[in-house]
Amino acid sequence: MATSSPTFSTSLPKFCRPYSISITSPPQVSVYFKKLDSSISSALKISRRRTTRASSMASSGITTIDQNNKKVVEVLYTEEDLAVSLAKYTADLSDKFAKERGAFTVVVSGGSLIKSLRKLVEAPYVDSIDWSKWHVFWVDERVVPKDHPDSNYKLALDGFLSKTLEIVIPPNEEMLKKSDHESTIALANLIPSEPDKTLRTDLQDVTDLILELTRSDVTVPIPPSNVYAINDALSAEDGHVASLFPGHPLLKENQKWVAHITDSPKPPPERITFTLPVINSSAYIALVVCGAGKANVVQAALGNESKLRGVFLSKWFHLKGS
Ligand SMILES: O=C1O[C@H](COP(=O)(O)O)[C@@H](O)[C@H](O)[C@H]1O
C-alpha cells in the first residue's frame, strides 16, 4: 500500500489527474452463485468462466473468493446477516488501519447503507473499535439543510455516528440553517479529530479540508491509499454511485476531487459528490446492495456492461432476494 505524501499545488493534485492515479487493479471476481435468478446468473457467466477457486457456502450466504484468496462478493440472504458481515469487515479494516497508520478514514454514502452499518455500534464492535482513529467523510451529500430528512449527514448522524464514541456533536444552529453549497460541503464532512473528538463546524471547502488533513500529522493522506469507501448505490432506477449517475458528464470529471451537480436525476437535484478518481483512489471500496429493485442493475454491473463504470471494488455485499 502506498504511503507517499503527494506534493500539492494550488491546482488539482497529481493523483487526481486522468490516468495518473495510483489505484489498485480491479479485483478478479470469481463468482459461483448457486441460487441466483436466471437473469443474474446469465450476467455472471463471464465471471464464472474465469473462476479459479470455488466459492464457499456459508450459513449466511455465499462467499466468493478471488485469485488472491480474498473474499470479494458476498451474497447474504437476510439483511441481518449482511449487517453482521459488513460490521466485521469494517471493524477489521478499522483495526488494521488504526494499527498500521494510526488513523482510519472512512467515506460513507447515504441511503440504506446507514441502517446496514448499525451493527458497528452494537456489541462487540462498538467496544472493540478504536473510534478515536476514525475520520469520517461523505461520498456525496444533497444540498439541503443539515437537519433536513434528505441530508446524508443527518442520516448517518442519527442512524450511526451519534451512537458511537463519546463524540460530542455540538449543535450549531447557524450551520443547521444554512443550505448553501459551502455549508453543505463543510458539514457533510465531519472529522472527529483527537483529542476532543468534536465535529468540525467551520466553513471549509472539502478539497481544502482534505489537503489540510493530508498535510497534518493527524492522519495519513486520504487519496491515494488509506481510505475505506462504503457505498450504497445501484439504486433501482439508475445504478448510481455517490452522486455520479450513469450517462451524466460528471462521471468523466477527472480534475476535481469534489464536484457539484445541479441536475441530479434523483432528487434532490443539487448535490456534491466525490469524483470517480477520488473514490477509486481508496484503498478499499465496499459496495452494499440491498433491495429487490436493484436486481437488474446488479446484473448489469456484475456483467460486462457495468453501469458502475470504473469503480474498482474491493468488496461487494449483496442481499439476495430482498
Ligand atoms: O441518493 C443517494 O442514494 C444512494 C442509494 O440510496 P438507496 O436508497 O438506494 O439505498 C446513496 O448511495 C447516495 O449516497 C445518496 O445520495
The ligand as an SDF file (V2000), in Angstrom:
LIG
                    3D

 16 16  0  0  0  0  0  0  0  0999 V2000
  -29.0900    9.4840   -3.4680 O   0  0  0  0  0  0  0  0  0  0  0  0
  -28.4550    8.6470   -2.8700 C   0  0  0  0  0  0  0  0  0  0  0  0
  -28.7990    7.3210   -2.9520 O   0  0  0  0  0  0  0  0  0  0  0  0
  -27.8580    6.3120   -2.8150 C   0  0  0  0  0  0  0  0  0  0  0  0
  -28.5180    4.9740   -2.5640 C   0  0  0  0  0  0  0  0  0  0  0  0
  -29.7410    5.0650   -1.9130 O   0  0  0  0  0  0  0  0  0  0  0  0
  -30.6790    3.7820   -1.6530 P   0  0  0  0  0  0  0  0  0  0  0  0
  -31.9850    4.3660   -1.2530 O   0  0  0  0  0  0  0  0  0  0  0  0
  -30.7520    3.0310   -2.9350 O   0  0  0  0  0  0  0  0  0  0  0  0
  -30.0590    2.9920   -0.5680 O   0  0  0  0  0  0  0  0  0  0  0  0
  -26.7440    6.6480   -1.8510 C   0  0  0  0  0  0  0  0  0  0  0  0
  -25.6990    5.7910   -2.1390 O   0  0  0  0  0  0  0  0  0  0  0  0
  -26.2440    8.0700   -2.0290 C   0  0  0  0  0  0  0  0  0  0  0  0
  -25.2530    8.3670   -1.0530 O   0  0  0  0  0  0  0  0  0  0  0  0
  -27.3630    9.0170   -1.9470 C   0  0  0  0  0  0  0  0  0  0  0  0
  -27.0010   10.3660   -2.0870 O   0  0  0  0  0  0  0  0  0  0  0  0
  1  2  2  0
  2  3  1  0
  2 15  1  0
  3  4  1  0
  4  5  1  0
  4 11  1  0
  5  6  1  0
  6  7  1  0
  7  8  2  0
  7  9  1  0
  7 10  1  0
 11 12  1  0
 11 13  1  0
 13 14  1  0
 13 15  1  0
 15 16  1  0
M  END
$$$$
